[in-house]
């Protein structure tokens, strides 16, 4: 990221620097445009469900900024010389269903021949400046609410190895296709100051980025973190993604562990998530309202998982409360 060219434009509110979830550009004093792109290979066999998951994941960055998705472009890699194009049609149908559910439209896209399937969206949204959320505004005294359970990395790894029970995969897919409009709306209603979505860097990585961007320390209570049903047993069996180790290594220099937490549960902080929930920093007095709102909208496991502290030597503290 340090090698990227810098742009000197006063209307570029959020650029590539600062660990942000999406770029933000000012079109008018009362209107910001929010942009992000994400795509990846299939995690499940069902092409329609894969399309739903990939689209929900791509839209998540827009929601993390407090914005409303408006348009999206399909981004596709597909081996059309090896696989039936009907598979691609089902993937695109799944993605379109999530985009429609978000109240946005697909305006086109781009497809290339590739040796493996890849799909995602380049997503655009809009937001009023006063409604913009970033990961820069967490403040000491806030508490942290997580809107989805963790464990998708363990589940999808076990599925690829033929070791995942059907009911566990079903629960993970239901979580991954859920739009993070739930977290955005609950955060807005509670006057939340900051948010980030939990994806490939895992909870520890994204919480650490929020801490660095906000110049605070974040403490996560590992016992309070919601976990997908069946995921603990899959983690116990060793179904880790390659990203688990790299996420741990990435976070290690600025992280300390306190209170002898369960090592297995600590692994969930490093598990790479696909279409994970929002981690929302909100004033402690408003946390109950945020959680109640989120659960009413369908985020059944939303709960407080930590707190924001004044900056210490380490950006992130993982503890057993």
One Martini backbone bead per residue (centre of mass of N, CA, C, O) as a GRO file, in nm:
protein
  321
    1UNK     BB    1   0.055   0.064  -0.017
    2UNK     BB    2   0.307   0.260  -0.009
    3UNK     BB    3   0.339   0.242  -0.341
    4UNK     BB    4   0.111   0.408  -0.394
    5UNK     BB    5  -0.021   0.653  -0.540
    6UNK     BB    6  -0.078   0.987  -0.481
    7UNK     BB    7  -0.371   1.196  -0.413
    8UNK     BB    8  -0.448   1.550  -0.467
    9UNK     BB    9  -0.776   1.560  -0.330
   10UNK     BB   10  -1.019   1.714  -0.143
   11UNK     BB   11  -1.254   1.491  -0.227
   12UNK     BB   12  -1.078   1.273  -0.089
   13UNK     BB   13  -1.171   1.132   0.203
   14UNK     BB   14  -1.108   0.817   0.126
   15UNK     BB   15  -0.844   0.613   0.082
   16UNK     BB   16  -0.600   0.363   0.081
   17UNK     BB   17  -0.542   0.463   0.338
   18UNK     BB   18  -0.613   0.362   0.680
   19UNK     BB   19  -0.776   0.077   0.667
   20UNK     BB   20  -1.011   0.093   0.482
   21UNK     BB   21  -1.306  -0.041   0.326
   22UNK     BB   22  -1.341   0.232   0.153
   23UNK     BB   23  -1.396   0.463  -0.079
   24UNK     BB   24  -1.420   0.835  -0.065
   25UNK     BB   25  -1.626   1.076  -0.248
   26UNK     BB   26  -1.696   1.410  -0.323
   27UNK     BB   27  -1.970   1.556  -0.496
   28UNK     BB   28  -2.102   1.699  -0.248
   29UNK     BB   29  -2.175   1.836   0.049
   30UNK     BB   30  -2.434   1.604   0.059
   31UNK     BB   31  -2.238   1.390  -0.117
   32UNK     BB   32  -2.125   1.055  -0.115
   33UNK     BB   33  -1.897   0.822  -0.255
   34UNK     BB   34  -1.881   0.459  -0.248
   35UNK     BB   35  -1.597   0.224  -0.295
   36UNK     BB   36  -1.570  -0.129  -0.407
   37UNK     BB   37  -1.378  -0.449  -0.426
   38UNK     BB   38  -1.467  -0.808  -0.472
   39UNK     BB   39  -1.313  -1.143  -0.501
   40UNK     BB   40  -1.362  -1.512  -0.544
   41UNK     BB   41  -1.366  -1.827  -0.493
   42UNK     BB   42  -1.525  -2.099  -0.423
   43UNK     BB   43  -1.686  -2.242  -0.113
   44UNK     BB   44  -1.914  -2.381  -0.274
   45UNK     BB   45  -2.111  -2.580  -0.491
   46UNK     BB   46  -2.335  -2.379  -0.510
   47UNK     BB   47  -2.367  -2.128  -0.736
   48UNK     BB   48  -2.588  -1.951  -0.614
   49UNK     BB   49  -2.471  -1.926  -0.328
   50UNK     BB   50  -2.203  -1.812  -0.412
   51UNK     BB   51  -2.320  -1.553  -0.531
   52UNK     BB   52  -2.442  -1.449  -0.269
   53UNK     BB   53  -2.185  -1.437  -0.100
   54UNK     BB   54  -2.012  -1.253  -0.283
   55UNK     BB   55  -2.208  -1.012  -0.282
   56UNK     BB   56  -2.231  -0.964   0.023
   57UNK     BB   57  -1.929  -0.916   0.060
   58UNK     BB   58  -1.906  -0.668  -0.133
   59UNK     BB   59  -2.128  -0.489   0.020
   60UNK     BB   60  -2.005  -0.462   0.307
   61UNK     BB   61  -1.821  -0.209   0.269
   62UNK     BB   62  -2.055  -0.012   0.232
   63UNK     BB   63  -2.192  -0.059   0.508
   64UNK     BB   64  -1.938   0.014   0.689
   65UNK     BB   65  -1.983   0.332   0.586
   66UNK     BB   66  -2.311   0.386   0.591
   67UNK     BB   67  -2.415   0.298   0.315
   68UNK     BB   68  -2.589   0.287  -0.004
   69UNK     BB   69  -2.641   0.085  -0.238
   70UNK     BB   70  -2.666   0.122  -0.608
   71UNK     BB   71  -2.420  -0.014  -0.767
   72UNK     BB   72  -2.301  -0.287  -0.990
   73UNK     BB   73  -2.020  -0.496  -1.091
   74UNK     BB   74  -1.923  -0.761  -1.250
   75UNK     BB   75  -1.668  -1.007  -1.148
   76UNK     BB   76  -1.508  -1.241  -1.382
   77UNK     BB   77  -1.394  -1.583  -1.365
   78UNK     BB   78  -1.396  -1.832  -1.643
   79UNK     BB   79  -1.396  -2.176  -1.769
   80UNK     BB   80  -1.550  -2.203  -2.072
   81UNK     BB   81  -1.365  -2.457  -2.179
   82UNK     BB   82  -1.482  -2.656  -1.920
   83UNK     BB   83  -1.756  -2.511  -1.851
   84UNK     BB   84  -2.073  -2.449  -1.810
   85UNK     BB   85  -2.254  -2.152  -1.844
   86UNK     BB   86  -2.479  -2.222  -1.638
   87UNK     BB   87  -2.307  -2.175  -1.389
   88UNK     BB   88  -2.271  -1.872  -1.429
   89UNK     BB   89  -2.570  -1.799  -1.427
   90UNK     BB   90  -2.615  -1.884  -1.130
   91UNK     BB   91  -2.417  -1.693  -1.002
   92UNK     BB   92  -2.547  -1.430  -1.110
   93UNK     BB   93  -2.823  -1.479  -0.981
   94UNK     BB   94  -2.727  -1.471  -0.688
   95UNK     BB   95  -2.609  -1.186  -0.698
   96UNK     BB   96  -2.869  -1.039  -0.790
   97UNK     BB   97  -3.042  -1.103  -0.544
   98UNK     BB   98  -2.868  -0.936  -0.339
   99UNK     BB   99  -2.881  -0.665  -0.485
  100UNK     BB  100  -3.185  -0.637  -0.473
  101UNK     BB  101  -3.206  -0.658  -0.163
  102UNK     BB  102  -3.028  -0.383  -0.142
  103UNK     BB  103  -3.144  -0.173  -0.367
  104UNK     BB  104  -2.988  -0.242  -0.627
  105UNK     BB  105  -2.780  -0.246  -0.929
  106UNK     BB  106  -2.682  -0.398  -1.230
  107UNK     BB  107  -2.464  -0.239  -1.490
  108UNK     BB  108  -2.255  -0.485  -1.528
  109UNK     BB  109  -1.919  -0.583  -1.655
  110UNK     BB  110  -1.651  -0.842  -1.627
  111UNK     BB  111  -1.496  -1.101  -1.838
  112UNK     BB  112  -1.275  -1.383  -1.790
  113UNK     BB  113  -1.059  -1.618  -1.863
  114UNK     BB  114  -1.008  -1.899  -1.640
  115UNK     BB  115  -0.899  -2.170  -1.440
  116UNK     BB  116  -1.097  -2.034  -1.232
  117UNK     BB  117  -1.339  -1.943  -1.036
  118UNK     BB  118  -1.462  -1.598  -1.021
  119UNK     BB  119  -1.640  -1.372  -0.783
  120UNK     BB  120  -1.789  -1.035  -0.790
  121UNK     BB  121  -1.779  -0.682  -0.689
  122UNK     BB  122  -1.833  -0.354  -0.798
  123UNK     BB  123  -1.913  -0.114  -0.555
  124UNK     BB  124  -2.175   0.137  -0.505
  125UNK     BB  125  -2.232   0.428  -0.294
  126UNK     BB  126  -2.426   0.633  -0.066
  127UNK     BB  127  -2.368   0.932   0.149
  128UNK     BB  128  -2.393   1.124   0.408
  129UNK     BB  129  -2.160   1.281   0.589
  130UNK     BB  130  -2.312   1.232   0.873
  131UNK     BB  131  -2.330   0.900   0.806
  132UNK     BB  132  -2.044   0.839   0.812
  133UNK     BB  133  -1.837   0.555   0.841
  134UNK     BB  134  -1.543   0.454   1.020
  135UNK     BB  135  -1.227   0.327   1.159
  136UNK     BB  136  -1.142   0.624   1.308
  137UNK     BB  137  -1.388   0.667   1.560
  138UNK     BB  138  -1.286   0.533   1.798
  139UNK     BB  139  -1.351   0.550   2.158
  140UNK     BB  140  -1.297   0.585   2.463
  141UNK     BB  141  -1.570   0.387   2.614
  142UNK     BB  142  -1.641   0.213   2.412
  143UNK     BB  143  -1.814  -0.044   2.251
  144UNK     BB  144  -1.823  -0.377   2.100
  145UNK     BB  145  -2.008  -0.489   1.817
  146UNK     BB  146  -2.113  -0.808   1.693
  147UNK     BB  147  -2.328  -0.937   1.420
  148UNK     BB  148  -2.157  -1.205   1.377
  149UNK     BB  149  -2.041  -1.505   1.355
  150UNK     BB  150  -1.777  -1.720   1.378
  151UNK     BB  151  -1.613  -1.972   1.134
  152UNK     BB  152  -1.601  -1.990   0.815
  153UNK     BB  153  -1.318  -2.105   0.770
  154UNK     BB  154  -1.358  -2.378   0.908
  155UNK     BB  155  -1.603  -2.469   0.744
  156UNK     BB  156  -1.493  -2.449   0.447
  157UNK     BB  157  -1.252  -2.632   0.493
  158UNK     BB  158  -1.412  -2.883   0.577
  159UNK     BB  159  -1.580  -2.904   0.319
  160UNK     BB  160  -1.342  -2.948   0.118
  161UNK     BB  161  -1.269  -3.223   0.298
  162UNK     BB  162  -1.545  -3.372   0.382
  163UNK     BB  163  -1.612  -3.266   0.719
  164UNK     BB  164  -1.901  -3.124   0.693
  165UNK     BB  165  -2.184  -3.073   0.819
  166UNK     BB  166  -2.475  -2.971   0.688
  167UNK     BB  167  -2.577  -2.783   0.923
  168UNK     BB  168  -2.318  -2.612   0.936
  169UNK     BB  169  -2.317  -2.507   0.646
  170UNK     BB  170  -2.596  -2.377   0.653
  171UNK     BB  171  -2.533  -2.169   0.875
  172UNK     BB  172  -2.299  -2.029   0.725
  173UNK     BB  173  -2.457  -1.941   0.472
  174UNK     BB  174  -2.668  -1.768   0.617
  175UNK     BB  175  -2.457  -1.568   0.719
  176UNK     BB  176  -2.310  -1.489   0.444
  177UNK     BB  177  -2.588  -1.377   0.300
  178UNK     BB  178  -2.612  -1.166   0.500
  179UNK     BB  179  -2.676  -0.845   0.524
  180UNK     BB  180  -2.514  -0.542   0.653
  181UNK     BB  181  -2.764  -0.358   0.692
  182UNK     BB  182  -2.818  -0.426   0.981
  183UNK     BB  183  -2.568  -0.290   1.108
  184UNK     BB  184  -2.606  -0.012   0.987
  185UNK     BB  185  -2.888   0.053   1.107
  186UNK     BB  186  -2.815   0.007   1.404
  187UNK     BB  187  -2.585   0.213   1.417
  188UNK     BB  188  -2.744   0.465   1.336
  189UNK     BB  189  -2.959   0.451   1.567
  190UNK     BB  190  -2.703   0.462   1.791
  191UNK     BB  191  -2.468   0.656   1.702
  192UNK     BB  192  -2.228   0.547   1.568
  193UNK     BB  193  -1.874   0.601   1.502
  194UNK     BB  194  -1.777   0.299   1.420
  195UNK     BB  195  -1.658   0.068   1.151
  196UNK     BB  196  -1.621  -0.283   1.049
  197UNK     BB  197  -1.547  -0.551   0.850
  198UNK     BB  198  -1.533  -0.911   0.867
  199UNK     BB  199  -1.273  -1.082   0.706
  200UNK     BB  200  -0.969  -1.199   0.599
  201UNK     BB  201  -0.819  -1.089   0.878
  202UNK     BB  202  -1.010  -1.101   1.085
  203UNK     BB  203  -1.079  -0.985   1.389
  204UNK     BB  204  -0.793  -0.900   1.472
  205UNK     BB  205  -0.714  -0.742   1.217
  206UNK     BB  206  -0.956  -0.536   1.206
  207UNK     BB  207  -0.930  -0.432   1.495
  208UNK     BB  208  -0.640  -0.332   1.462
  209UNK     BB  209  -0.703  -0.126   1.243
  210UNK     BB  210  -0.896   0.043   1.411
  211UNK     BB  211  -0.693   0.116   1.631
  212UNK     BB  212  -0.488   0.259   1.447
  213UNK     BB  213  -0.683   0.466   1.311
  214UNK     BB  214  -0.787   0.571   1.617
  215UNK     BB  215  -0.571   0.566   1.843
  216UNK     BB  216  -0.614   0.285   2.000
  217UNK     BB  217  -0.739   0.032   2.220
  218UNK     BB  218  -0.838  -0.310   2.184
  219UNK     BB  219  -1.067  -0.520   2.365
  220UNK     BB  220  -1.110  -0.876   2.362
  221UNK     BB  221  -1.360  -1.109   2.454
  222UNK     BB  222  -1.342  -1.440   2.385
  223UNK     BB  223  -1.608  -1.543   2.542
  224UNK     BB  224  -1.819  -1.343   2.369
  225UNK     BB  225  -1.783  -1.472   2.104
  226UNK     BB  226  -1.951  -1.564   1.836
  227UNK     BB  227  -2.036  -1.901   1.717
  228UNK     BB  228  -2.076  -2.130   1.505
  229UNK     BB  229  -2.236  -2.406   1.469
  230UNK     BB  230  -1.976  -2.655   1.491
  231UNK     BB  231  -1.693  -2.498   1.475
  232UNK     BB  232  -1.531  -2.600   1.716
  233UNK     BB  233  -1.492  -2.891   1.619
  234UNK     BB  234  -1.347  -2.815   1.355
  235UNK     BB  235  -1.111  -2.674   1.496
  236UNK     BB  236  -1.019  -2.920   1.666
  237UNK     BB  237  -0.952  -3.080   1.384
  238UNK     BB  238  -0.783  -2.854   1.199
  239UNK     BB  239  -0.967  -2.649   1.005
  240UNK     BB  240  -0.749  -2.449   0.856
  241UNK     BB  241  -0.649  -2.183   0.716
  242UNK     BB  242  -0.379  -2.020   0.589
  243UNK     BB  243  -0.467  -1.741   0.721
  244UNK     BB  244  -0.434  -1.793   1.022
  245UNK     BB  245  -0.126  -1.759   1.036
  246UNK     BB  246  -0.101  -1.481   0.893
  247UNK     BB  247  -0.286  -1.328   1.089
  248UNK     BB  248  -0.117  -1.375   1.340
  249UNK     BB  249   0.145  -1.246   1.231
  250UNK     BB  250   0.022  -0.967   1.172
  251UNK     BB  251  -0.079  -0.910   1.480
  252UNK     BB  252   0.152  -0.973   1.690
  253UNK     BB  253   0.317  -0.694   1.726
  254UNK     BB  254   0.016  -0.555   1.849
  255UNK     BB  255  -0.031  -0.809   2.051
  256UNK     BB  256  -0.203  -0.923   2.349
  257UNK     BB  257  -0.232  -1.179   2.601
  258UNK     BB  258  -0.486  -1.234   2.854
  259UNK     BB  259  -0.600  -1.459   3.109
  260UNK     BB  260  -0.597  -1.743   2.983
  261UNK     BB  261  -0.723  -1.821   2.719
  262UNK     BB  262  -0.869  -2.016   2.502
  263UNK     BB  263  -0.698  -2.126   2.234
  264UNK     BB  264  -0.935  -2.206   2.050
  265UNK     BB  265  -1.084  -1.931   2.063
  266UNK     BB  266  -0.849  -1.759   1.959
  267UNK     BB  267  -0.855  -1.874   1.666
  268UNK     BB  268  -1.114  -1.705   1.585
  269UNK     BB  269  -0.960  -1.427   1.557
  270UNK     BB  270  -0.792  -1.552   1.288
  271UNK     BB  271  -1.022  -1.628   1.121
  272UNK     BB  272  -1.119  -1.625   0.808
  273UNK     BB  273  -1.367  -1.424   0.665
  274UNK     BB  274  -1.687  -1.449   0.504
  275UNK     BB  275  -1.913  -1.232   0.531
  276UNK     BB  276  -1.904  -1.081   0.782
  277UNK     BB  277  -1.949  -0.875   1.020
  278UNK     BB  278  -1.990  -0.605   1.223
  279UNK     BB  279  -1.772  -0.377   1.386
  280UNK     BB  280  -1.897  -0.174   1.652
  281UNK     BB  281  -1.860   0.155   1.769
  282UNK     BB  282  -2.012   0.240   2.087
  283UNK     BB  283  -2.175   0.378   2.315
  284UNK     BB  284  -2.250   0.224   2.602
  285UNK     BB  285  -2.550   0.343   2.632
  286UNK     BB  286  -2.623   0.223   2.317
  287UNK     BB  287  -2.583  -0.090   2.293
  288UNK     BB  288  -2.863  -0.213   2.353
  289UNK     BB  289  -3.006  -0.080   2.113
  290UNK     BB  290  -2.835  -0.202   1.891
  291UNK     BB  291  -2.887  -0.501   1.956
  292UNK     BB  292  -3.193  -0.499   1.939
  293UNK     BB  293  -3.209  -0.404   1.647
  294UNK     BB  294  -3.040  -0.627   1.513
  295UNK     BB  295  -3.220  -0.867   1.608
  296UNK     BB  296  -3.481  -0.771   1.471
  297UNK     BB  297  -3.331  -0.792   1.173
  298UNK     BB  298  -3.147  -1.092   1.224
  299UNK     BB  299  -2.904  -1.056   1.439
  300UNK     BB  300  -2.900  -1.293   1.678
  301UNK     BB  301  -2.573  -1.262   1.787
  302UNK     BB  302  -2.560  -0.992   1.884
  303UNK     BB  303  -2.273  -0.843   2.064
  304UNK     BB  304  -2.063  -0.784   2.312
  305UNK     BB  305  -1.678  -0.809   2.270
  306UNK     BB  306  -1.582  -0.515   2.378
  307UNK     BB  307  -1.332  -0.244   2.406
  308UNK     BB  308  -1.232   0.096   2.438
  309UNK     BB  309  -0.907   0.230   2.473
  310UNK     BB  310  -0.654   0.378   2.556
  311UNK     BB  311  -0.356   0.409   2.443
  312UNK     BB  312  -0.116   0.166   2.412
  313UNK     BB  313   0.135  -0.032   2.320
  314UNK     BB  314  -0.107  -0.196   2.226
  315UNK     BB  315  -0.375  -0.234   2.005
  316UNK     BB  316  -0.427  -0.538   2.109
  317UNK     BB  317  -0.655  -0.727   2.326
  318UNK     BB  318  -0.662  -1.063   2.444
  319UNK     BB  319  -0.924  -1.193   2.655
  320UNK     BB  320  -1.051  -1.310   2.974
  321UNK     BB  321  -1.336  -1.187   3.145
   0.00000   0.00000   0.00000
